[in-house]
Amino acid sequence: MTATDPALTALSQGWCALSLLHGRIEARIERELQAKHDLSVREYSLLDVLSRQHDGEGGHLQMKQVADAVVLSQSATTRLVTRLEDRGLLSRYLCPTDRRGIYTNVSEAGLKLLEAARPTNDAALREALDEAAKTPELAPLVRVVESASVPA
């Protein structure tokens, strides 16, 4: 393929549209979460991911798994965890079976904030998708996102 190959050009245009959609959604959610809950998108995502883990064997995520889930490097994830821990939204403790492992749990305050922020996140996502659906190059991507979210 050459740089002017139509398939490559279409692929590039599709990637640009996907990137644009993601950026618009993230910016909308970021504004709403910051304004109403003093949370960033990454902080919300981290609280959400950690709130879904369960106690018991295999129930806690390793830091790499958390980093992958919130799409950050391990060092950035560690800084994010520390920031939320300093705010009293998370707590860390040593793994009872492997003293090298550290678990992170959402505190009661973190769960309350997450519960309060979830409707804001969901409404901002819906608004961002509705707005994006009005743009011809983004409308097909919005339909894909919406169809992927329908329970089977």
C-alpha positions in Angstrom: 0.0 0.0 0.0 1.1 3.5 -0.7 0.3 6.7 1.2 -2.4 7.5 -1.4 -3.9 4.0 -1.3 -7.7 4.5 -0.9 -8.0 1.7 1.7 -5.2 3.3 3.8 -6.8 6.8 3.4 -10.2 5.4 4.5 -8.6 3.6 7.5 -6.9 6.9 8.5 -10.1 8.8 8.2 -11.9 6.2 10.3 -9.3 6.5 12.9 -9.5 10.3 12.9 -13.3 10.1 13.4 -12.9 7.6 16.2 -10.3 9.8 17.9 -12.6 12.8 17.5 -15.5 11.0 19.0 -13.5 9.8 22.0 -12.1 13.3 22.5 -15.5 14.9 22.5 -17.0 12.4 24.8 -14.1 12.6 27.3 -14.1 16.4 27.3 -17.9 16.5 27.9 -17.7 14.0 30.8 -14.6 15.7 32.2 -16.3 19.1 32.4 -19.4 17.7 34.1 -17.5 15.5 36.6 -15.2 18.3 37.5 -17.9 20.9 37.9 -20.3 18.7 39.9 -18.1 16.3 41.8 -14.5 17.6 41.7 -13.5 14.4 39.8 -11.5 13.8 36.6 -12.5 11.2 34.1 -9.5 9.1 35.1 -10.4 9.4 38.8 -14.0 8.4 38.1 -12.8 5.4 36.0 -10.4 4.3 38.7 -13.1 4.4 41.4 -15.5 2.6 39.0 -13.0 -0.2 38.2 -12.0 -0.7 41.8 -15.6 -0.7 43.0 -16.3 -3.7 40.8 -13.7 -6.0 42.3 -14.8 -8.4 44.9 -13.3 -10.0 48.1 -12.0 -13.5 48.0 -9.4 -15.4 46.0 -8.8 -13.7 42.6 -11.1 -10.9 43.5 -8.6 -8.1 43.5 -6.9 -6.6 40.6 -3.1 -6.2 40.3 -1.9 -2.7 39.6 -1.1 -3.6 36.0 -4.7 -4.8 35.5 -5.9 -1.6 37.0 -3.6 0.5 34.8 -4.8 -1.4 31.7 -8.4 -0.8 32.7 -8.0 2.9 33.1 -5.6 3.2 30.1 -2.7 4.7 32.0 0.9 3.6 32.7 1.6 1.8 36.0 3.4 4.8 37.3 0.6 7.2 36.4 -1.9 4.8 37.9 0.1 4.7 41.2 0.1 8.5 41.3 -3.7 8.5 40.7 -4.2 6.0 43.4 -2.1 8.1 45.8 -4.1 11.2 45.0 -7.4 9.5 45.6 -6.0 7.9 48.8 -5.0 11.3 50.0 -8.6 12.5 49.5 -9.9 9.5 51.5 -11.5 7.9 48.6 -9.3 4.8 48.5 -7.3 2.7 50.9 -4.4 0.4 50.3 -3.4 -2.7 52.3 -1.0 -5.6 52.0 -2.2 -8.8 50.4 -2.7 -11.3 53.3 -1.2 -14.2 51.3 1.6 -12.4 49.5 3.2 -9.6 51.5 4.6 -8.1 48.2 1.2 -7.5 46.8 -0.8 -4.4 47.6 -4.6 -4.2 47.2 -6.5 -1.0 46.7 -10.1 -0.7 47.8 -12.6 2.1 47.4 -13.5 3.6 50.8 -17.1 4.4 51.9 -16.5 8.0 50.9 -15.3 6.9 47.5 -18.3 4.7 47.0 -20.7 7.5 47.9 -18.9 9.9 45.6 -19.0 7.3 42.8 -22.7 6.7 43.4 -23.3 10.5 43.2 -21.2 10.9 40.1 -22.5 8.0 38.1 -25.7 9.8 36.9 -23.5 12.8 35.9 -21.2 10.5 34.0 -24.0 8.7 32.2 -25.9 11.9 31.3 -22.8 13.6 30.0 -22.0 10.4 27.9 -25.6 10.4 26.5 -25.4 14.2 25.7 -22.0 13.8 24.0 -23.3 10.9 21.9 -26.5 12.7 20.9 -24.4 15.7 19.9 -21.9 13.6 17.9 -24.8 11.8 16.1 -25.6 15.0 14.4 -22.2 15.0 12.7 -22.3 12.8 9.5 -18.8 11.3 9.9 -19.4 10.5 13.6 -23.0 9.1 13.4 -22.0 5.6 12.3 -19.6 5.4 15.2 -22.2 6.5 17.6 -24.5 3.8 16.3 -21.8 1.2 16.9 -21.3 2.4 20.5 -25.0 2.4 21.2 -25.5 -1.1 19.7 -22.6 -2.5 21.7 -24.2 -1.3 24.9 -27.5 -3.1 24.4 -27.7 -6.1 26.7 -27.9 -9.5 24.9 
